[in-house]
């Protein structure tokens, strides 16, 4: 039996995946937040990943992100899985590539749902799966002159 809805706002959004991108320019919190705006959403969860000044006990000076040509398609697959698993009203994810410095935004994801708990869970799933499944790699440069590659998947 098909579900019945007491209010039109309870029905699934037409296309909840509103923004997916990999960019070589600075990311915008406002753009991502606006992308997940939905009048039927009572909760919006936003995660912002920034370049920190250390990793594994070493001082980080800068880093660079690069990605495989399939990365955006993999982001879409991850987003579609989140939408299929949670009652998502709207979803957005952007990841930066290129050279970044400490404090730069590396990734911004957001999810809106009817309720806050669902929004938190879906947002957590989105960022965790993005980090583990999308072919984006980080090249860290440390203050002592050493460097390392870190694979996202």
C-alpha positions in Angstrom: 0.0 0.0 0.0 1.4 3.4 -0.9 1.9 5.8 1.9 -0.6 8.6 2.5 0.4 12.1 3.4 -1.5 14.5 5.6 0.4 17.5 4.1 1.9 18.1 0.7 5.2 19.0 2.4 5.6 15.4 3.5 5.8 14.1 0.0 9.3 13.5 -1.4 11.1 16.4 -3.0 11.2 16.3 -6.9 15.0 16.2 -7.0 16.6 16.4 -3.6 20.2 16.4 -5.0 20.5 20.2 -5.6 24.3 20.7 -5.8 27.3 18.5 -6.4 30.6 19.8 -7.5 34.3 19.6 -7.4 35.9 23.0 -7.7 39.3 24.6 -8.0 38.1 27.8 -6.5 37.2 28.8 -2.9 34.0 27.2 -1.6 30.9 29.1 -0.3 29.0 28.2 2.8 26.2 30.4 1.7 25.9 28.7 -1.7 25.6 25.2 -0.1 23.2 26.4 2.7 20.9 28.1 0.1 21.0 25.0 -2.1 19.4 22.9 0.6 16.7 25.4 1.6 13.3 23.7 1.6 10.1 24.9 3.2 9.2 21.4 4.3 12.5 20.9 6.1 12.6 21.4 9.8 16.3 20.5 10.2 19.4 21.3 8.2 22.8 19.8 9.0 25.9 21.3 7.5 29.5 20.0 7.7 32.5 22.1 6.9 35.9 20.5 6.5 38.9 22.9 6.8 42.6 22.5 6.3 44.1 22.2 9.8 47.7 23.1 10.8 48.7 19.6 11.9 48.3 15.9 11.2 49.7 12.9 13.1 51.9 15.1 15.3 53.4 17.0 12.4 52.9 20.7 11.5 51.1 21.1 8.1 52.0 24.2 6.0 49.8 23.5 3.0 48.2 20.8 1.0 46.8 20.0 -2.3 43.8 18.0 -3.4 43.5 16.2 -6.7 40.9 13.8 -8.0 40.2 11.1 -10.5 38.0 12.1 -13.5 35.2 9.8 -12.1 35.1 11.8 -8.8 31.9 13.8 -9.6 30.1 10.6 -10.8 31.1 8.9 -7.6 29.9 11.9 -5.6 26.5 11.5 -7.3 26.4 7.8 -6.5 27.1 8.5 -2.8 24.5 11.3 -2.8 21.9 9.0 -4.4 22.6 6.3 -1.8 22.0 8.9 1.0 18.8 10.1 -0.6 17.6 6.4 -0.9 18.4 5.7 2.7 17.2 8.8 4.5 14.1 11.1 4.0 16.2 13.8 2.5 14.4 17.0 1.3 17.6 18.5 -0.2 21.3 17.6 -0.4 24.4 19.5 -1.5 28.1 18.7 -1.5 31.2 20.5 -2.9 34.8 19.6 -2.6 37.8 21.7 -3.4 40.8 20.6 -5.5 44.1 22.4 -6.0 46.5 24.0 -3.5 45.0 25.1 -0.2 46.5 26.6 3.0 45.6 26.3 6.6 42.1 27.6 7.3 40.8 27.1 3.7 37.5 25.2 3.2 38.2 21.8 1.7 34.7 20.3 1.7 31.2 21.5 2.5 28.1 19.2 2.6 24.6 19.9 3.8 21.4 17.9 4.1 17.9 19.1 5.0 15.1 16.8 6.2 11.8 17.2 8.0 13.4 16.5 11.4 16.8 17.4 12.9 17.8 13.8 13.8 17.4 12.6 10.2 19.3 15.6 8.9 22.2 14.9 11.3 22.3 11.2 10.4 22.1 11.8 6.6 24.8 14.5 6.7 27.1 12.3 8.7 26.6 9.4 6.2 27.2 11.8 3.3 30.5 13.2 4.5 31.7 9.8 5.7 30.9 8.0 2.5 32.3 10.9 0.4 35.6 10.6 2.3 35.8 6.9 1.9 34.4 6.3 -1.6 35.1 9.3 -3.8 38.6 9.2 -5.5 40.0 12.5 -4.1 43.6 12.5 -2.8 45.3 14.8 -0.4 49.0 15.8 -0.7 50.2 17.2 2.6 53.4 19.3 2.9 54.9 19.5 6.4 57.0 22.2 8.1 60.0 19.8 8.4 60.1 19.5 4.5 58.5 16.1 4.4 55.3 15.3 2.5 52.8 12.5 2.1 49.8 11.5 0.0 46.6 10.5 1.7 44.0 8.6 -0.3 40.3 9.3 0.4 39.3 5.8 -0.7 
